[in-house]
Amino acid sequence: MKRKELQARILDIFREEFEIENPGLDDNLGENYEFDSIDAIDLLREIEILLDRRLTRAEKKQAMEIRTINQILDYIEELAAAPSEMTRE
């Protein structure tokens, strides 16, 4: 999936799941949109669906520092490029 397609999908998720319309790609999601740790867990579940695999504990821990849409896109691209230890069955 190309970055523009990925960006469109992530923005759809933010609109549908979190009712956040058109967040800036470099906006701090927590400060600007009250995106909290519960939302982050829900987003990780959406990322698992998008990638069609379960994230490892280490991959989930890595996501804890993410604050912006661009960081989410970088994170997903990195996950997609890496070999998966666990895939959905």
C-alpha positions, -999 to +999 in steps of 0.1 A: +000+000+000+014+034-010+017+061+017-011+082+002-034+052+003-023+044+038-028+080+049-064+080+035-072+048+053-058+061+086-077+094+082-109+073+076-102+054+108-098+086+128-130+100+113-151+068+118-137+054+150-126+085+169-148+113+154-117+133+146-121+152+113-091+161+092-063+161+119-031+178+108-005+152+099+020+167+124-005+177+151+000+162+185-031+140+188-033+140+225-029+177+230-050+188+200-077+161+199-077+145+233-066+112+218-058+091+249-043+056+258-077+039+254-079+054+219-044+042+212-053+006+221-083+008+197-060+022+170-035-006+174-064-031+169-073-012+136-036-014+126-037-052+132-067-054+109-051-033+083-019-054+083-039-086+087-017-098+116-013-095+153+012-071+167+038-084+191+042-070+226+074-052+214+056-037+184+029-024+207+054-010+231+071+008+202+038+025+194+037+042+229+059+071+217+037+079+187+020+114+188+012+123+152-005+109+121+029+110+102+045+090+130+016+065+127+022+062+090+060+057+095+052+030+122+028+011+099+053+013+070+080-001+092+057-029+104+047-038+069+083-040+057+094-062+086+089-099+086+060-109+110+065-134+138+028-139+142+002-137+115-036-140+118-050-175+114 
